Amino acid sequence: MPETGETLVFKVGNHVLLVNPAVQDWIGIGAVVNVHPGDSDLYDVDFPSGRRTVHGRELMLASTFAHGSSCDEKKRLLAAHIKAFDIYIRGASALAEAVGLMAHAEFEFLSSKVKTARQSLVKARQQLIEHTAKHGC
């Protein structure tokens, strides 16, 4: 857990935990989708509940957290989340690059695959959150 007020620099694609400094615990896992230009401490993070703009001092790298965890199931769920996120990001990037460059039917097919990947990502996040809430690890 980072010290209160400690700021780390995150990049798009980093898996992060939203930290509640009052209870010294994390309250959500998400992925950085945007770093605000001109304000290196402000990030848009995609959480299961939706996208939020948060300060870096409220975040912690998920990989840092996983190394300190002793629960094998949580490590497995975190790895599954990271894999689902990577698949989603690759698909979303391909979709963004394809706008206007491919036939409508091909674009719709790719869009459908990205939507399915997003659903898998949300499910993986939810499983991780539920496991942590249930087991306190």
DSSP file (Angstrom, degrees, kcal/mol; ACC not computed):
  #  RESIDUE AA STRUCTURE BP1 BP2  ACC     N-H-->O    O-->H-N    N-H-->O    O-->H-N    TCO  KAPPA ALPHA  PHI   PSI    X-CA   Y-CA   Z-CA
    1    1 A M              0   0    0      0, 0.0     3,-0.1     0, 0.0    59,-0.1   0.000 360.0 360.0 360.0 130.0    0.0    0.0    0.0
    2    2 A P        -     0   0    0      0, 0.0     3,-0.1     0, 0.0     2,-0.1  -0.341 360.0 -97.0 -70.3 156.5    1.5    3.4   -0.9
    3    3 A E    >   -     0   0    0      1,-0.1     3,-2.2     2,-0.1     2,-0.1  -0.404  52.6 -87.4 -66.6 149.4    1.9    6.0    1.8
    4    4 A T  T 3  S+     0   0    0      1,-0.3    -1,-0.1    17,-0.1     3,-0.1  -0.387 117.2  16.4 -59.7 130.9   -0.9    8.5    2.0
    5    5 A G  T 3  S+     0   0    0     52,-0.3     2,-0.3     1,-0.3    -1,-0.3   0.284  90.3 135.2  88.0 -11.0   -0.2   11.4   -0.3
    6    6 A E    <   -     0   0    0     -3,-2.2     2,-0.5    51,-0.2    -1,-0.3  -0.567  42.6-152.8 -72.6 131.5    2.5    9.4   -2.3
    7    7 A T        -     0   0    0     -2,-0.3     2,-0.3    -3,-0.1    50,-0.1  -0.921  11.8-170.8-113.5 129.5    2.0    9.9   -6.0
    8    8 A L        -     0   0    0     -2,-0.5     2,-0.6    48,-0.3    51,-0.1  -0.795  25.5-119.9-109.4 157.0    3.0    7.4   -8.6
    9    9 A V        -     0   0    0     -2,-0.3     2,-0.3    32,-0.0    32,-0.1  -0.878  32.7-167.4 -99.5 123.8    3.0    8.0  -12.4
   10   10 A F        -     0   0    0     -2,-0.6     2,-0.3    30,-0.3    46,-0.0  -0.721   6.7-146.7-108.8 158.4    0.7    5.6  -14.3
   11   11 A K    >   -     0   0    0     -2,-0.3     3,-2.3     1,-0.0    21,-0.3  -0.841  36.9 -81.9-120.4 158.4    0.4    4.9  -18.0
   12   12 A V  T 3  S+     0   0    0     -2,-0.3    21,-0.2     1,-0.3     3,-0.1  -0.390 119.6  30.3 -57.2 131.6   -2.5    4.0  -20.2
   13   13 A G  T 3  S+     0   0    0     19,-2.9    -1,-0.3     1,-0.4     2,-0.1   0.155  84.7 135.2 101.1 -17.6   -3.1    0.3  -19.8
   14   14 A N    <   -     0   0    0     -3,-2.3    18,-2.6    18,-0.1     2,-0.5  -0.417  54.8-131.5 -63.7 137.2   -1.8    0.0  -16.2
   15   15 A H  E     -A   31   0A   0     16,-0.2    47,-3.1    -2,-0.1    48,-0.5  -0.814  36.9-178.2 -87.8 127.5   -4.1   -2.1  -14.0
   16   16 A V  E     -AB  30  61A   0     14,-2.6    14,-2.8    -2,-0.5     2,-0.4  -0.876  26.8-135.6-130.9 157.9   -4.7   -0.1  -10.8
   17   17 A L  E     -AB  29  60A   0     43,-3.1    43,-1.5    -2,-0.3     2,-0.6  -0.940  22.2-130.1-110.4 135.1   -6.5   -0.4   -7.5
   18   18 A L  E     -AB  28  59A   0     10,-3.2     9,-3.7    -2,-0.4    10,-0.8  -0.773  32.2-151.2 -82.8 121.3   -8.5    2.5   -6.2
   19   19 A V  E     -A   26   0A   0     39,-3.6     7,-0.3    -2,-0.6     3,-0.1  -0.775  15.8-152.0-104.1 137.1   -7.3    3.0   -2.6
   20   20 A N  E >>> -A   25   0A   0      5,-3.1     5,-1.4    -2,-0.4     3,-1.1  -0.889  10.0-167.2-102.7 101.3   -9.3    4.3    0.3
   21   21 A P  T 345S+     0   0    0      0, 0.0    -1,-0.1     0, 0.0   -17,-0.1   0.756  80.7  67.9 -63.2 -23.4   -6.6    5.8    2.6
   22   22 A A  T 345S+     0   0    0      1,-0.2    -2,-0.0    -3,-0.1    -3,-0.0   0.868 116.6  23.9 -64.7 -35.3   -9.0    6.1    5.5
   23   23 A V  T <45S-     0   0    0     -3,-1.1    -1,-0.2     2,-0.2     3,-0.1   0.364 103.2-126.2-110.5   4.3   -9.1    2.3    5.9
   24   24 A Q  T  <5S+     0   0    0     -4,-0.9     2,-0.3     1,-0.2    -2,-0.1   0.901  74.6 105.5  51.3  47.0   -5.7    1.6    4.2
   25   25 A D  E   <S-A   20   0A   0     -5,-1.4    -5,-3.1    -7,-0.0     2,-0.3  -0.952  73.5-104.3-146.9 163.5   -7.4   -0.9    1.8
   26   26 A W  E     -A   19   0A   0     -2,-0.3    -7,-0.3    -7,-0.3     3,-0.1  -0.660  21.9-171.9 -93.1 151.5   -8.3   -0.9   -1.9
   27   27 A I  E     +     0   0A   0     -9,-3.7     2,-0.3     1,-0.3    -8,-0.2   0.376  64.1   7.5-124.3   0.9  -11.9   -0.5   -2.9
   28   28 A G  E     -A   18   0A   0    -10,-0.8   -10,-3.2     2,-0.0     2,-0.4  -0.924  56.6-135.0-176.3 153.2  -11.9   -1.3   -6.7
   29   29 A I  E     +A   17   0A   0     -2,-0.3     2,-0.3   -12,-0.2   -12,-0.2  -0.948  36.8 143.6-118.7 139.8   -9.8   -2.5   -9.6
   30   30 A G  E     -A   16   0A   0    -14,-2.8   -14,-2.6    -2,-0.4     2,-0.4  -0.848  41.4-103.0-155.0-170.7   -9.6   -0.8  -12.9
   31   31 A A  E     -AC  15  46A   0     15,-1.4    15,-2.9    -2,-0.3     2,-0.4  -0.993  30.5-116.6-131.9 135.0   -7.5    0.1  -15.9
   32   32 A V  E     + C   0  45A   0    -18,-2.6   -19,-2.9    -2,-0.4    13,-0.2  -0.555  35.5 169.3 -69.5 125.1   -6.0    3.5  -16.8
   33   33 A V  E     +     0   0A   0     11,-2.9     2,-0.3    -2,-0.4    12,-0.2   0.512  63.5  18.6-114.5 -11.1   -7.5    4.6  -20.1
   34   34 A N  E     - C   0  44A   0     10,-1.4    10,-2.7   -23,-0.1     2,-0.5  -0.948  54.6-152.2-160.7 138.8   -6.3    8.2  -20.2
   35   35 A V  E     - C   0  43A   0     -2,-0.3     8,-0.2     8,-0.2     5,-0.1  -0.970  35.6-120.7-108.4 124.1   -3.7   10.4  -18.6
   36   36 A H    >   -     0   0    0      6,-2.4     3,-1.6    -2,-0.5     6,-0.3  -0.482  27.9-121.9 -69.0 123.6   -4.8   14.1  -18.5
   37   37 A P  T 3  S+     0   0    0      0, 0.0    -1,-0.1     0, 0.0     3,-0.0  -0.385  94.9  18.0 -65.0 139.7   -2.4   16.3  -20.4
   38   38 A G  T 3  S+     0   0    0     -2,-0.1     2,-0.3     2,-0.0    -2,-0.1   0.320 118.0  71.2  83.3  -9.8   -0.9   19.0  -18.3
   39   39 A D    X   -     0   0    0     -3,-1.6     3,-1.9     3,-0.2    -3,-0.3  -0.751  58.0-176.7-139.2  89.0   -1.9   17.3  -15.1
   40   40 A S  T 3  S+     0   0    0     -2,-0.3   -30,-0.3     1,-0.3    -1,-0.1   0.522  81.1  58.9 -69.1  -3.0    0.3   14.2  -14.6
   41   41 A D  T 3  S+     0   0    0    -32,-0.1    15,-2.2    -5,-0.1     2,-0.5   0.260  88.7  84.2-107.6  12.1   -1.6   13.3  -11.4
   42   42 A L  E <   + D   0  55A   0     -3,-1.9    -6,-2.4    -6,-0.3     2,-0.3  -0.967  55.2 175.2-122.6 127.7   -5.1   13.0  -13.0
   43   43 A Y  E     -CD  35  54A   0     11,-2.9    11,-2.8    -2,-0.5     2,-0.6  -0.955  31.0-135.2-133.5 145.1   -6.2    9.8  -14.7
   44   44 A D  E     -CD  34  53A   0    -10,-2.7   -11,-2.9    -2,-0.3   -10,-1.4  -0.904  32.2-170.2 -94.4 126.1   -9.4    8.4  -16.3
   45   45 A V  E     -CD  32  52A   0      7,-3.2     7,-2.6    -2,-0.6     2,-0.8  -0.972  20.3-136.9-125.0 132.5   -9.8    4.8  -15.0
   46   46 A D  E     +CD  31  51A   0    -15,-2.9   -15,-1.4    -2,-0.4     5,-0.2  -0.797  31.2 175.7 -89.9 109.4  -12.3    2.3  -16.3
   47   47 A F  E >   - D   0  50A   0      3,-2.0     3,-1.8    -2,-0.8   -17,-0.2  -0.681  46.7-104.8-105.3 162.7  -13.9    0.5  -13.3
   48   48 A P  T 3  S+     0   0    0      0, 0.0     3,-0.1     0, 0.0   -18,-0.1   0.837 124.4  53.0 -55.9 -31.5  -16.7   -2.1  -13.4
   49   49 A S  T 3  S-     0   0    0      1,-0.3     2,-0.2    73,-0.0    -3,-0.0   0.552 128.0 -82.0 -81.6  -7.1  -19.0    0.6  -12.2
   50   50 A G  E <   -D   47   0A   0     -3,-1.8    -3,-2.0     2,-0.0    -1,-0.3  -0.716  62.4 -41.8 131.6 177.3  -17.9    2.9  -15.0
   51   51 A R  E     -D   46   0A   0     -5,-0.2     2,-0.3    -2,-0.2    -5,-0.2  -0.605  54.4-178.5 -82.4 135.9  -15.2    5.4  -15.9
   52   52 A R  E     -D   45   0A   0     -7,-2.6    -7,-3.2    -2,-0.3     2,-0.6  -0.970  26.2-132.5-132.5 149.0  -14.0    7.8  -13.2
   53   53 A T  E     +D   44   0A   0     -2,-0.3     2,-0.3    -9,-0.2    -9,-0.2  -0.911  40.0 168.3 -99.3 123.1  -11.4   10.5  -13.1
   54   54 A V  E     -D   43   0A   0    -11,-2.8   -11,-2.9    -2,-0.6     2,-0.2  -0.912  36.1-106.1-135.6 159.1   -9.2   10.1  -10.1
   55   55 A H  E >   -D   42   0A   0     -2,-0.3     3,-2.0   -13,-0.2   -13,-0.2  -0.573  31.1-120.0 -81.7 148.2   -5.9   11.5   -8.7
   56   56 A G  G >  S+     0   0    0    -15,-2.2     3,-2.0     1,-0.3   -48,-0.3   0.796 110.6  67.1 -58.1 -31.0   -2.8    9.3   -8.7
   57   57 A R  G 3  S+     0   0    0    -16,-0.3   -52,-0.3     1,-0.3    -1,-0.3   0.678  97.2  55.9 -66.6 -14.6   -2.5    9.5   -5.0
   58   58 A E  G <  S+     0   0    0     -3,-2.0   -39,-3.6   -53,-0.1     2,-0.3   0.401 101.8  75.8 -93.2   1.6   -5.8    7.4   -4.9
   59   59 A L  E <   -B   18   0A   0     -3,-2.0     2,-0.3   -41,-0.2   -41,-0.2  -0.784  52.5-173.2-118.5 156.7   -4.3    4.6   -7.0
   60   60 A M  E     -B   17   0A   0    -43,-1.5   -43,-3.1    -2,-0.3     2,-0.1  -0.990  38.5-101.1-143.2 139.9   -1.9    1.8   -6.6
   61   61 A L  E  >  -B   16   0A   0     -2,-0.3     4,-1.5   -45,-0.2   -45,-0.3  -0.412  25.6-141.5 -60.6 131.6   -0.5   -0.5   -9.3
   62   62 A A  H  > S+     0   0    0    -47,-3.1     4,-2.4     1,-0.2    -1,-0.2   0.848 100.4  58.0 -65.1 -34.1   -2.4   -3.8   -9.2
   63   63 A S  H  > S+     0   0    0    -48,-0.5     4,-1.5     1,-0.2    -1,-0.2   0.862 103.6  52.8 -66.0 -34.6    0.8   -5.8   -9.9
   64   64 A T  H  > S+     0   0    0     -3,-0.3     4,-0.7     1,-0.2    -1,-0.2   0.910 111.0  47.6 -63.0 -42.0    2.4   -4.3   -6.8
   65   65 A F  H >< S+     0   0    0     -4,-1.5     3,-0.8     1,-0.2     4,-0.5   0.898 107.4  55.7 -65.8 -42.1   -0.6   -5.4   -4.8
   66   66 A A  H >< S+     0   0    0     -4,-2.4     3,-1.1     1,-0.3    -1,-0.2   0.849 100.3  58.7 -63.6 -35.0   -0.6   -9.0   -6.2
   67   67 A H  H 3< S+     0   0    0     -4,-1.5    -1,-0.3     1,-0.3    -2,-0.2   0.791 107.5  47.2 -66.9 -25.6    3.0   -9.6   -5.2
   68   68 A G  T << S+     0   0    0     -3,-0.8     2,-0.3    -4,-0.7    -1,-0.3   0.496  92.1 101.5 -91.8  -3.1    2.1   -9.0   -1.6
   69   69 A S    <   -     0   0    0     -3,-1.1    68,-0.0    -4,-0.5    -3,-0.0  -0.618  50.8-167.5 -86.4 138.9   -0.9  -11.2   -1.7
   70   70 A S        +     0   0    0     -2,-0.3     2,-0.7    67,-0.2    -1,-0.1   0.454  58.9 101.7-101.4  -1.7   -0.8  -14.7   -0.2
   71   71 A C     >  -     0   0    0     66,-0.2     4,-2.0     1,-0.2     5,-0.1  -0.748  54.5-162.3 -90.4 116.4   -4.1  -15.9   -1.7
   72   72 A D  H  > S+     0   0    0     -2,-0.7     4,-2.3     1,-0.2    -1,-0.2   0.869  91.0  54.9 -64.6 -37.2   -3.5  -18.1   -4.7
   73   73 A E  H  > S+     0   0    0      2,-0.2     4,-2.7     1,-0.2    -1,-0.2   0.903 107.6  49.5 -64.0 -40.5   -7.1  -17.7   -5.9
   74   74 A K  H  > S+     0   0    0      2,-0.2     4,-2.6     1,-0.2    -1,-0.2   0.907 109.9  50.9 -65.5 -40.5   -6.8  -13.9   -5.8
   75   75 A K  H  X S+     0   0    0     -4,-2.0     4,-2.3     2,-0.2    -2,-0.2   0.907 111.4  48.8 -61.6 -40.8   -3.6  -14.1   -7.8
   76   76 A R  H  X S+     0   0    0     -4,-2.3     4,-2.3     2,-0.2    -2,-0.2   0.924 112.4  47.5 -64.6 -44.7   -5.4  -16.4  -10.4
   77   77 A L  H  X S+     0   0    0     -4,-2.7     4,-2.2     2,-0.2    -2,-0.2   0.886 111.7  50.3 -65.0 -38.5   -8.3  -14.0  -10.6
   78   78 A L  H  X S+     0   0    0     -4,-2.6     4,-2.5     2,-0.2    -1,-0.2   0.907 110.4  49.8 -65.8 -41.3   -6.0  -11.0  -11.0
   79   79 A A  H  X S+     0   0    0     -4,-2.3     4,-2.3     2,-0.2    -2,-0.2   0.899 110.7  50.2 -63.0 -40.2   -4.1  -12.8  -13.8
   80   80 A A  H  X S+     0   0    0     -4,-2.3     4,-2.5     2,-0.2    -2,-0.2   0.889 110.5  50.4 -64.6 -39.2   -7.4  -13.6  -15.5
   81   81 A H  H  X S+     0   0    0     -4,-2.2     4,-2.6    43,-0.2    -2,-0.2   0.929 109.9  49.2 -63.8 -45.5   -8.4   -9.9  -15.2
   82   82 A I  H  X S+     0   0    0     -4,-2.5     4,-2.4     2,-0.2    -2,-0.2   0.910 112.1  48.7 -61.9 -42.9   -5.2   -8.7  -16.7
   83   83 A K  H  X S+     0   0    0     -4,-2.3     4,-2.2     2,-0.2    -1,-0.2   0.932 112.1  48.4 -62.5 -46.2   -5.5  -11.2  -19.6
   84   84 A A  H  X S+     0   0    0     -4,-2.5     4,-2.2     1,-0.2    37,-0.2   0.886 111.7  50.7 -62.3 -38.6   -9.2  -10.1  -20.2
   85   85 A F  H  X S+     0   0    0     -4,-2.6     4,-2.9     2,-0.2     5,-0.2   0.928 108.9  50.5 -64.8 -44.7   -8.1   -6.4  -20.1
   86   86 A D  H  X S+     0   0    0     -4,-2.4     4,-2.3     1,-0.2    -2,-0.2   0.903 110.9  48.9 -60.8 -42.0   -5.3   -7.0  -22.6
   87   87 A I  H  X S+     0   0    0     -4,-2.2     4,-2.2     2,-0.2    -1,-0.2   0.918 113.3  47.8 -62.8 -43.5   -7.7   -8.8  -25.1
   88   88 A Y  H  X S+     0   0    0     -4,-2.2     4,-3.0    29,-0.2     5,-0.2   0.928 111.4  49.1 -63.8 -46.2  -10.2   -5.9  -24.7
   89   89 A I  H  X S+     0   0    0     -4,-2.9     4,-2.5     2,-0.2     5,-0.2   0.916 111.2  49.5 -62.5 -44.0   -7.5   -3.2  -25.2
   90   90 A R  H  X S+     0   0    0     -4,-2.3     4,-2.3    -5,-0.2    -1,-0.2   0.928 114.5  45.4 -60.9 -44.0   -6.1   -4.9  -28.4
   91   91 A G  H  X S+     0   0    0     -4,-2.2     4,-2.4     2,-0.2    -2,-0.2   0.919 113.0  49.0 -65.4 -44.0   -9.6   -5.3  -29.8
   92   92 A A  H  X S+     0   0    0     -4,-3.0     4,-2.4     2,-0.2    -1,-0.2   0.879 111.7  50.0 -64.4 -37.8  -10.7   -1.7  -28.9
   93   93 A S  H  X S+     0   0    0     -4,-2.5     4,-2.2    -5,-0.2    -1,-0.2   0.921 111.3  48.5 -65.3 -44.0   -7.5   -0.4  -30.5
   94   94 A A  H  X S+     0   0    0     -4,-2.3     4,-1.4    -5,-0.2    -2,-0.2   0.897 111.6  50.5 -62.5 -39.9   -8.1   -2.4  -33.7
   95   95 A L  H  X S+     0   0    0     -4,-2.4     4,-0.7     2,-0.2    -2,-0.2   0.918 109.5  50.2 -64.2 -44.3  -11.7   -1.1  -33.8
   96   96 A A  H >< S+     0   0    0     -4,-2.4     3,-0.6     1,-0.2    -1,-0.2   0.889 112.1  47.6 -62.2 -39.5  -10.5    2.5  -33.4
   97   97 A E  H 3< S+     0   0    0     -4,-2.2    -1,-0.2     1,-0.2    -2,-0.2   0.770 108.0  57.5 -71.6 -25.3   -8.0    2.1  -36.2
   98   98 A A  H >X S+     0   0    0     -4,-1.4     3,-2.7    -3,-0.2     4,-0.9   0.592  72.1 124.4 -83.9 -11.6  -10.6    0.4  -38.5
   99   99 A V  T << S-     0   0    0     -4,-0.7    -3,-0.0    -3,-0.6    -4,-0.0  -0.290  90.7  -2.9 -55.6 121.7  -13.1    3.3  -38.4
  100  100 A G  T 34 S+     0   0    0      2,-0.2    -1,-0.3     1,-0.1    -2,-0.1   0.423 118.5  86.6  79.0  -1.4  -13.8    4.2  -42.0
  101  101 A L  T <4 S+     0   0    0     -3,-2.7     2,-0.3     2,-0.1    -2,-0.2   0.546  83.9  44.7-108.8  -8.7  -11.3    1.7  -43.4
  102  102 A M  S  < S-     0   0    0     -4,-0.9    -2,-0.2     1,-0.1     5,-0.0  -0.886  92.7 -80.9-133.8 164.5  -13.3   -1.5  -43.6
  103  103 A A     >  -     0   0    0     -2,-0.3     4,-2.5     1,-0.1     5,-0.2  -0.226  43.5-113.6 -61.0 152.4  -16.7   -2.6  -44.9
  104  104 A H  H  > S+     0   0    0      1,-0.2     4,-2.8     2,-0.2     5,-0.2   0.890 115.5  52.4 -57.2 -43.8  -19.6   -2.0  -42.5
  105  105 A A  H  > S+     0   0    0      1,-0.2     4,-2.0     2,-0.2    -1,-0.2   0.901 111.0  47.0 -62.5 -41.0  -20.2   -5.8  -42.0
  106  106 A E  H  > S+     0   0    0      2,-0.2     4,-2.4     1,-0.2    -1,-0.2   0.904 112.3  50.4 -66.4 -40.6  -16.6   -6.4  -41.1
  107  107 A F  H  X S+     0   0    0     -4,-2.5     4,-2.8     1,-0.2    -2,-0.2   0.918 109.8  50.0 -63.1 -43.4  -16.7   -3.4  -38.7
  108  108 A E  H  X S+     0   0    0     -4,-2.8     4,-2.3     2,-0.2    -1,-0.2   0.883 109.8  51.6 -62.9 -38.7  -19.8   -4.7  -37.0
  109  109 A F  H  X S+     0   0    0     -4,-2.0     4,-1.9     2,-0.2    -2,-0.2   0.939 112.7  44.7 -62.5 -47.0  -18.2   -8.1  -36.6
  110  110 A L  H  X S+     0   0    0     -4,-2.4     4,-2.1     1,-0.2    -2,-0.2   0.895 111.8  53.4 -64.1 -40.2  -15.1   -6.6  -35.0
  111  111 A S  H  X S+     0   0    0     -4,-2.8     4,-2.3     1,-0.2    -1,-0.2   0.894 107.1  51.8 -61.4 -40.0  -17.4   -4.3  -32.8
  112  112 A S  H  X S+     0   0    0     -4,-2.3     4,-2.2     1,-0.2    -1,-0.2   0.893 108.3  51.1 -63.6 -40.4  -19.2   -7.4  -31.6
  113  113 A K  H  X S+     0   0    0     -4,-1.9     4,-2.3     1,-0.2    -1,-0.2   0.889 110.0  49.8 -64.5 -38.8  -16.0   -9.1  -30.6
  114  114 A V  H  X S+     0   0    0     -4,-2.1     4,-2.4     2,-0.2    -2,-0.2   0.897 109.3  51.4 -67.2 -40.1  -14.9   -6.0  -28.7
  115  115 A K  H  X S+     0   0    0     -4,-2.3     4,-2.1     2,-0.2    -2,-0.2   0.908 110.8  48.6 -62.4 -41.3  -18.2   -5.9  -26.9
  116  116 A T  H  X S+     0   0    0     -4,-2.2     4,-2.1     2,-0.2    -2,-0.2   0.905 110.7  50.8 -64.4 -41.6  -17.8   -9.6  -25.9
  117  117 A A  H  X S+     0   0    0     -4,-2.3     4,-2.2     1,-0.2   -29,-0.2   0.890 109.1  51.5 -63.4 -38.9  -14.3   -8.9  -24.7
  118  118 A R  H  X S+     0   0    0     -4,-2.4     4,-2.7     2,-0.2    -1,-0.2   0.907 108.2  51.3 -64.8 -41.2  -15.6   -6.0  -22.6
  119  119 A Q  H  X S+     0   0    0     -4,-2.1     4,-2.2     1,-0.2    -1,-0.2   0.900 110.2  49.5 -62.2 -40.3  -18.2   -8.3  -21.0
  120  120 A S  H  X S+     0   0    0     -4,-2.1     4,-2.4     2,-0.2    -1,-0.2   0.895 110.7  50.8 -64.3 -40.2  -15.5  -10.8  -20.2
  121  121 A L  H  X S+     0   0    0     -4,-2.2     4,-2.5   -37,-0.2    -2,-0.2   0.933 110.4  47.9 -63.2 -47.0  -13.4   -8.0  -18.7
  122  122 A V  H  X S+     0   0    0     -4,-2.7     4,-2.5     1,-0.2    -2,-0.2   0.898 112.4  50.2 -62.0 -40.3  -16.2   -6.8  -16.5
  123  123 A K  H  X S+     0   0    0     -4,-2.2     4,-2.3     2,-0.2    -1,-0.2   0.916 110.1  49.5 -64.1 -43.4  -17.0  -10.3  -15.4
  124  124 A A  H  X S+     0   0    0     -4,-2.4     4,-1.9     2,-0.2   -43,-0.2   0.906 112.3  48.4 -63.1 -41.4  -13.3  -11.0  -14.4
  125  125 A R  H  X S+     0   0    0     -4,-2.5     4,-2.7     1,-0.2    -2,-0.2   0.929 110.7  50.8 -62.9 -44.9  -13.2   -7.7  -12.5
  126  126 A Q  H  X S+     0   0    0     -4,-2.5     4,-2.9     1,-0.2     5,-0.2   0.896 108.5  51.5 -62.3 -40.7  -16.4   -8.6  -10.7
  127  127 A Q  H  X S+     0   0    0     -4,-2.3     4,-2.3     2,-0.2    -1,-0.2   0.904 111.4  48.2 -62.2 -41.0  -15.1  -12.0   -9.7
  128  128 A L  H  X S+     0   0    0     -4,-1.9     4,-2.3     2,-0.2    -2,-0.2   0.924 113.3  46.9 -65.1 -44.8  -12.0  -10.4   -8.3
  129  129 A I  H  X S+     0   0    0     -4,-2.7     4,-2.5     1,-0.2    -2,-0.2   0.922 113.5  48.1 -63.7 -44.6  -13.9   -7.8   -6.3
  130  130 A E  H  X S+     0   0    0     -4,-2.9     4,-2.6     2,-0.2     5,-0.2   0.899 110.9  51.1 -64.9 -40.0  -16.3  -10.4   -5.0
  131  131 A H  H  X S+     0   0    0     -4,-2.3     4,-2.9    -5,-0.2     5,-0.3   0.935 112.1  46.8 -61.2 -46.0  -13.5  -12.8   -3.9
  132  132 A T  H  X S+     0   0    0     -4,-2.3     4,-2.2     1,-0.2     5,-0.2   0.910 113.3  48.0 -64.7 -42.1  -11.7  -10.0   -2.1
  133  133 A A  H  < S+     0   0    0     -4,-2.5    -1,-0.2    -5,-0.2    -2,-0.2   0.910 116.5  43.8 -64.3 -41.4  -14.9   -8.8   -0.4
  134  134 A K  H  < S+     0   0    0     -4,-2.6    -2,-0.2    -5,-0.2    -1,-0.2   0.904 126.8  27.8 -71.5 -42.2  -15.8  -12.4    0.7
  135  135 A H  H  < S-     0   0    0     -4,-2.9    -2,-0.2    -5,-0.2    -3,-0.2   0.582  92.1-134.7-101.1 -12.1  -12.4  -13.5    1.8
  136  136 A G     <        0   0    0     -4,-2.2    -4,-0.1    -5,-0.3    -3,-0.1   0.747 360.0 360.0  67.0  22.5  -10.8  -10.2    2.9
  137  137 A C              0   0    0     -6,-0.3   -66,-0.2    -5,-0.2   -67,-0.2   0.443 360.0 360.0-100.9 360.0   -7.6  -11.0    1.1
